[in-house]
Amino acid sequence: MAASLAKGYPGISFVEKKTMSWDAAGELSSRSIDLGFSHFLPDADGIVAQRLGEIELAIAAPEIWRDRVADLDLKGLASFPWVWISDHCPMNKVLSGLFDEIGEEPVKAVVVDQESAWASCPRSRWRASPDAYGIFLVRNLEKTLTLHLLSLECRAEEPMIMTMVNLTRKVWA
């Protein structure tokens, strides 16, 4: 996507900066970023949030665990080691709610502070990455997270911001 955008829009460049959703409004306000993605609606004046879409959530596990976890319910899955996310992550709230509903406390093998660390942890520490063993879908959670595109209201009419917002919305359409 970035290569085709560079050809069609030579004045725009995309830089991926991994941060947490709650940091996006501050980064926008300080003008460290032009746009931000967030699973939270910020409580900040001057920030415009546009709903991009819903992200369906699922539980995945290393392929080598398939025989052990494929037919388990949530209670059974709670006993397996989890790479858990900090309390600030919206996925934490969803998973915690699911386990609270059934009265189980999952085994939290490690707690990471960011989605990017969460995704890389199995690759680097437990060798359970898709390229090492493969990942399979254990179950769809029938839950979603909403993704929002954030921008500064005062910059909404800037041609670069308008172009970036329109391009991002096209990708998510």
C-alpha positions as protocol buffer text, in pm:
chain_id: "A"
residue {
  index: 1
  type: MET
  ca { x: 0 y: 0 z: 0 }
}
residue {
  index: 2
  type: ALA
  ca { x: 276 y: 247 z: 93 }
}
residue {
  index: 3
  type: ALA
  ca { x: 449 y: 207 z: -246 }
}
residue {
  index: 4
  type: SER
  ca { x: 133 y: 279 z: -443 }
}
residue {
  index: 5
  type: LEU
  ca { x: 55 y: 577 z: -220 }
}
residue {
  index: 6
  type: ALA
  ca { x: 405 y: 717 z: -274 }
}
residue {
  index: 7
  type: LYS
  ca { x: 352 y: 707 z: -653 }
}
residue {
  index: 8
  type: GLY
  ca { x: 9 y: 865 z: -648 }
}
residue {
  index: 9
  type: TYR
  ca { x: 78 y: 1110 z: -366 }
}
residue {
  index: 10
  type: PRO
  ca { x: 447 y: 1204 z: -371 }
}
residue {
  index: 11
  type: GLY
  ca { x: 410 y: 1470 z: -99 }
}
residue {
  index: 12
  type: ILE
  ca { x: 276 y: 1224 z: 157 }
}
residue {
  index: 13
  type: SER
  ca { x: 473 y: 966 z: 348 }
}
residue {
  index: 14
  type: PHE
  ca { x: 349 y: 719 z: 602 }
}
residue {
  index: 15
  type: VAL
  ca { x: 556 y: 640 z: 906 }
}
residue {
  index: 16
  type: GLU
  ca { x: 436 y: 367 z: 1135 }
}
residue {
  index: 17
  type: LYS
  ca { x: 475 y: 464 z: 1498 }
}
residue {
  index: 18
  type: LYS
  ca { x: 358 y: 199 z: 1739 }
}
residue {
  index: 19
  type: THR
  ca { x: 199 y: 340 z: 2048 }
}
residue {
  index: 20
  type: MET
  ca { x: -103 y: 265 z: 2258 }
}
residue {
  index: 21
  type: SER
  ca { x: -450 y: 393 z: 2175 }
}
residue {
  index: 22
  type: TRP
  ca { x: -462 y: 620 z: 2479 }
}
residue {
  index: 23
  type: ASP
  ca { x: -144 y: 797 z: 2365 }
}
residue {
  index: 24
  type: ALA
  ca { x: -279 y: 891 z: 2022 }
}
residue {
  index: 25
  type: ALA
  ca { x: -466 y: 1206 z: 2134 }
}
residue {
  index: 26
  type: GLY
  ca { x: -158 y: 1344 z: 2310 }
}
residue {
  index: 27
  type: GLU
  ca { x: 60 y: 1267 z: 2010 }
}
residue {
  index: 28
  type: LEU
  ca { x: -188 y: 1449 z: 1786 }
}
residue {
  index: 29
  type: SER
  ca { x: -211 y: 1749 z: 2019 }
}
residue {
  index: 30
  type: SER
  ca { x: 168 y: 1781 z: 2029 }
}
residue {
  index: 31
  type: ARG
  ca { x: 172 y: 1739 z: 1649 }
}
residue {
  index: 32
  type: SER
  ca { x: 408 y: 1444 z: 1674 }
}
residue {
  index: 33
  type: ILE
  ca { x: 168 y: 1264 z: 1440 }
}
residue {
  index: 34
  type: ASP
  ca { x: -84 y: 1381 z: 1182 }
}
residue {
  index: 35
  type: LEU
  ca { x: -335 y: 1099 z: 1223 }
}
residue {
  index: 36
  type: GLY
  ca { x: -376 y: 824 z: 1476 }
}
residue {
  index: 37
  type: PHE
  ca { x: -562 y: 499 z: 1516 }
}
residue {
  index: 38
  type: SER
  ca { x: -739 y: 426 z: 1841 }
}
residue {
  index: 39
  type: HIS
  ca { x: -972 y: 172 z: 1994 }
}
residue {
  index: 40
  type: PHE
  ca { x: -1084 y: 441 z: 2241 }
}
residue {
  index: 41
  type: LEU
  ca { x: -1276 y: 760 z: 2182 }
}
residue {
  index: 42
  type: PRO
  ca { x: -1051 y: 1025 z: 2333 }
}
residue {
  index: 43
  type: ASP
  ca { x: -1176 y: 1263 z: 2596 }
}
residue {
  index: 44
  type: ALA
  ca { x: -989 y: 1557 z: 2447 }
}
residue {
  index: 45
  type: ASP
  ca { x: -1112 y: 1881 z: 2296 }
}
residue {
  index: 46
  type: GLY
  ca { x: -1021 y: 1941 z: 1935 }
}
residue {
  index: 47
  type: ILE
  ca { x: -982 y: 1574 z: 1840 }
}
residue {
  index: 48
  type: VAL
  ca { x: -1208 y: 1434 z: 1569 }
}
residue {
  index: 49
  type: ALA
  ca { x: -1274 y: 1059 z: 1572 }
}
residue {
  index: 50
  type: GLN
  ca { x: -1404 y: 881 z: 1265 }
}
residue {
  index: 51
  type: ARG
  ca { x: -1519 y: 522 z: 1297 }
}
residue {
  index: 52
  type: LEU
  ca { x: -1326 y: 304 z: 1051 }
}
residue {
  index: 53
  type: GLY
  ca { x: -1471 y: -34 z: 1132 }
}
residue {
  index: 54
  type: GLU
  ca { x: -1502 y: -330 z: 1361 }
}
residue {
  index: 55
  type: ILE
  ca { x: -1225 y: -579 z: 1422 }
}
residue {
  index: 56
  type: GLU
  ca { x: -1351 y: -928 z: 1500 }
}
residue {
  index: 57
  type: LEU
  ca { x: -1174 y: -1093 z: 1791 }
}
residue {
  index: 58
  type: ALA
  ca { x: -1071 y: -1454 z: 1818 }
}
residue {
  index: 59
  type: ILE
  ca { x: -850 y: -1678 z: 2029 }
}
residue {
  index: 60
  type: ALA
  ca { x: -559 y: -1832 z: 1843 }
}
residue {
  index: 61
  type: ALA
  ca { x: -303 y: -2086 z: 1959 }
}
residue {
  index: 62
  type: PRO
  ca { x: 14 y: -2245 z: 1827 }
}
residue {
  index: 63
  type: GLU
  ca { x: -55 y: -2524 z: 1581 }
}
residue {
  index: 64
  type: ILE
  ca { x: 138 y: -2767 z: 1802 }
}
residue {
  index: 65
  type: TRP
  ca { x: -135 y: -2724 z: 2069 }
}
residue {
  index: 66
  type: ARG
  ca { x: -422 y: -2803 z: 1831 }
}
residue {
  index: 67
  type: ASP
  ca { x: -495 y: -3150 z: 1972 }
}
residue {
  index: 68
  type: ARG
  ca { x: -491 y: -3018 z: 2328 }
}
residue {
  index: 69
  type: VAL
  ca { x: -706 y: -2706 z: 2291 }
}
residue {
  index: 70
  type: ALA
  ca { x: -925 y: -2741 z: 1981 }
}
residue {
  index: 71
  type: ASP
  ca { x: -1231 y: -2875 z: 2163 }
}
residue {
  index: 72
  type: LEU
  ca { x: -1194 y: -2690 z: 2494 }
}
residue {
  index: 73
  type: ASP
  ca { x: -1443 y: -2441 z: 2626 }
}
residue {
  index: 74
  type: LEU
  ca { x: -1327 y: -2115 z: 2785 }
}
residue {
  index: 75
  type: LYS
  ca { x: -1290 y: -2282 z: 3124 }
}
residue {
  index: 76
  type: GLY
  ca { x: -1051 y: -2536 z: 2973 }
}
residue {
  index: 77
  type: LEU
  ca { x: -863 y: -2270 z: 2779 }
}
residue {
  index: 78
  type: ALA
  ca { x: -807 y: -2072 z: 3099 }
}
residue {
  index: 79
  type: SER
  ca { x: -565 y: -2338 z: 3221 }
}
residue {
  index: 80
  type: PHE
  ca { x: -328 y: -2291 z: 2927 }
}
residue {
  index: 81
  type: PRO
  ca { x: -54 y: -2024 z: 2942 }
}
residue {
  index: 82
  type: TRP
  ca { x: -164 y: -1690 z: 2802 }
}
residue {
  index: 83
  type: VAL
  ca { x: 41 y: -1401 z: 2669 }
}
residue {
  index: 84
  type: TRP
  ca { x: -173 y: -1138 z: 2842 }
}
residue {
  index: 85
  type: ILE
  ca { x: -208 y: -767 z: 2767 }
}
residue {
  index: 86
  type: SER
  ca { x: -192 y: -483 z: 3020 }
}
residue {
  index: 87
  type: ASP
  ca { x: -506 y: -350 z: 3183 }
}
residue {
  index: 88
  type: HIS
  ca { x: -501 y: -50 z: 2949 }
}
residue {
  index: 89
  type: CYS
  ca { x: -548 y: -252 z: 2633 }
}
residue {
  index: 90
  type: PRO
  ca { x: -905 y: -284 z: 2505 }
}
residue {
  index: 91
  type: MET
  ca { x: -848 y: -653 z: 2430 }
}
residue {
  index: 92
  type: ASN
  ca { x: -771 y: -704 z: 2801 }
}
residue {
  index: 93
  type: LYS
  ca { x: -1114 y: -574 z: 2892 }
}
residue {
  index: 94
  type: VAL
  ca { x: -1281 y: -814 z: 2649 }
}
residue {
  index: 95
  type: LEU
  ca { x: -1084 y: -1119 z: 2764 }
}
residue {
  index: 96
  type: SER
  ca { x: -1112 y: -1031 z: 3132 }
}
residue {
  index: 97
  type: GLY
  ca { x: -1488 y: -992 z: 3089 }
}
residue {
  index: 98
  type: LEU
  ca { x: -1518 y: -1332 z: 2922 }
}
residue {
  index: 99
  type: PHE
  ca { x: -1330 y: -1509 z: 3200 }
}
residue {
  index: 100
  type: ASP
  ca { x: -1512 y: -1312 z: 3472 }
}
residue {
  index: 101
  type: GLU
  ca { x: -1844 y: -1432 z: 3324 }
}
residue {
  index: 102
  type: ILE
  ca { x: -1742 y: -1796 z: 3376 }
}
residue {
  index: 103
  type: GLY
  ca { x: -1564 y: -1739 z: 3709 }
}
residue {
  index: 104
  type: GLU
  ca { x: -1219 y: -1842 z: 3586 }
}
residue {
  index: 105
  type: GLU
  ca { x: -881 y: -1674 z: 3613 }
}
residue {
  index: 106
  type: PRO
  ca { x: -660 y: -1752 z: 3311 }
}
residue {
  index: 107
  type: VAL
  ca { x: -297 y: -1853 z: 3357 }
}
residue {
  index: 108
  type: LYS
  ca { x: -105 y: -1538 z: 3263 }
}
residue {
  index: 109
  type: ALA
  ca { x: 240 y: -1664 z: 3163 }
}
residue {
  index: 110
  type: VAL
  ca { x: 354 y: -1313 z: 3078 }
}
residue {
  index: 111
  type: VAL
  ca { x: 189 y: -970 z: 3073 }
}
residue {
  index: 112
  type: VAL
  ca { x: 301 y: -728 z: 2804 }
}
residue {
  index: 113
  type: ASP
  ca { x: 235 y: -357 z: 2781 }
}
residue {
  index: 114
  type: GLN
  ca { x: 154 y: -314 z: 2415 }
}
residue {
  index: 115
  type: GLU
  ca { x: -20 y: -493 z: 2131 }
}
residue {
  index: 116
  type: SER
  ca { x: 303 y: -502 z: 1930 }
}
residue {
  index: 117
  type: ALA
  ca { x: 489 y: -666 z: 2219 }
}
residue {
  index: 118
  type: TRP
  ca { x: 199 y: -906 z: 2262 }
}
residue {
  index: 119
  type: ALA
  ca { x: 226 y: -1013 z: 1899 }
}
residue {
  index: 120
  type: SER
  ca { x: 604 y: -1048 z: 1905 }
}
residue {
  index: 121
  type: CYS
  ca { x: 631 y: -1228 z: 2238 }
}
residue {
  index: 122
  type: PRO
  ca { x: 549 y: -1574 z: 2106 }
}
residue {
  index: 123
  type: ARG
  ca { x: 791 y: -1530 z: 1816 }
}
residue {
  index: 124
  type: SER
  ca { x: 1081 y: -1426 z: 2031 }
}
residue {
  index: 125
  type: ARG
  ca { x: 1030 y: -1621 z: 2354 }
}
residue {
  index: 126
  type: TRP
  ca { x: 818 y: -1929 z: 2296 }
}
residue {
  index: 127
  type: ARG
  ca { x: 886 y: -1999 z: 1930 }
}
residue {
  index: 128
  type: ALA
  ca { x: 515 y: -2025 z: 1868 }
}
residue {
  index: 129
  type: SER
  ca { x: 502 y: -1791 z: 1572 }
}
residue {
  index: 130
  type: PRO
  ca { x: 319 y: -1857 z: 1247 }
}
residue {
  index: 131
  type: ASP
  ca { x: 651 y: -1899 z: 1069 }
}
residue {
  index: 132
  type: ALA
  ca { x: 780 y: -2148 z: 1329 }
}
residue {
  index: 133
  type: TYR
  ca { x: 480 y: -2374 z: 1389 }
}
residue {
  index: 134
  type: GLY
  ca { x: 173 y: -2206 z: 1252 }
}
residue {
  index: 135
  type: ILE
  ca { x: -119 y: -2057 z: 1436 }
}
residue {
  index: 136
  type: PHE
  ca { x: -474 y: -2184 z: 1424 }
}
residue {
  index: 137
  type: LEU
  ca { x: -803 y: -2026 z: 1521 }
}
residue {
  index: 138
  type: VAL
  ca { x: -933 y: -2186 z: 1840 }
}
residue {
  index: 139
  type: ARG
  ca { x: -1259 y: -1995 z: 1854 }
}
residue {
  index: 140
  type: ASN
  ca { x: -1423 y: -1676 z: 1740 }
}
residue {
  index: 141
  type: LEU
  ca { x: -1513 y: -1465 z: 2042 }
}
residue {
  index: 142
  type: GLU
  ca { x: -1819 y: -1309 z: 1877 }
}
residue {
  index: 143
  type: LYS
  ca { x: -1686 y: -979 z: 2012 }
}
residue {
  index: 144
  type: THR
  ca { x: -1544 y: -682 z: 1826 }
}
residue {
  index: 145
  type: LEU
  ca { x: -1330 y: -377 z: 1889 }
}
residue {
  index: 146
  type: THR
  ca { x: -1405 y: -55 z: 1706 }
}
residue {
  index: 147
  type: LEU
  ca { x: -1115 y: 116 z: 1532 }
}
residue {
  index: 148
  type: HIS
  ca { x: -1124 y: 495 z: 1502 }
}
residue {
  index: 149
  type: LEU
  ca { x: -914 y: 733 z: 1296 }
}
residue {
  index: 150
  type: LEU
  ca { x: -818 y: 1039 z: 1499 }
}
residue {
  index: 151
  type: SER
  ca { x: -719 y: 1381 z: 1373 }
}
residue {
  index: 152
  type: LEU
  ca { x: -702 y: 1737 z: 1498 }
}
residue {
  index: 153
  type: GLU
  ca { x: -1017 y: 1933 z: 1424 }
}
residue {
  index: 154
  type: CYS
  ca { x: -813 y: 2248 z: 1354 }
}
residue {
  index: 155
  type: ARG
  ca { x: -622 y: 2064 z: 1076 }
}
residue {
  index: 156
  type: ALA
  ca { x: -923 y: 1898 z: 912 }
}
residue {
  index: 157
  type: GLU
  ca { x: -917 y: 2128 z: 607 }
}
residue {
  index: 158
  type: GLU
  ca { x: -545 y: 2092 z: 536 }
}
residue {
  index: 159
  type: PRO
  ca { x: -505 y: 1922 z: 195 }
}
residue {
  index: 160
  type: MET
  ca { x: -254 y: 1667 z: 326 }
}
residue {
  index: 161
  type: ILE
  ca { x: -477 y: 1571 z: 619 }
}
residue {
  index: 162
  type: MET
  ca { x: -784 y: 1549 z: 396 }
}
residue {
  index: 163
  type: THR
  ca { x: -596 y: 1327 z: 151 }
}
residue {
  index: 164
  type: MET
  ca { x: -463 y: 1098 z: 424 }
}
residue {
  index: 165
  type: VAL
  ca { x: -807 y: 1067 z: 584 }
}
residue {
  index: 166
  type: ASN
  ca { x: -968 y: 989 z: 248 }
}
residue {
  index: 167
  type: LEU
  ca { x: -703 y: 731 z: 161 }
}
residue {
  index: 168
  type: THR
  ca { x: -735 y: 563 z: 500 }
}
residue {
  index: 169
  type: ARG
  ca { x: -1115 y: 554 z: 472 }
}
residue {
  index: 170
  type: LYS
  ca { x: -1085 y: 396 z: 123 }
}
residue {
  index: 171
  type: VAL
  ca { x: -865 y: 121 z: 261 }
}
residue {
  index: 172
  type: TRP
  ca { x: -1122 y: 49 z: 531 }
}
residue {
  index: 173
  type: ALA
  ca { x: -1428 y: 78 z: 304 }
}
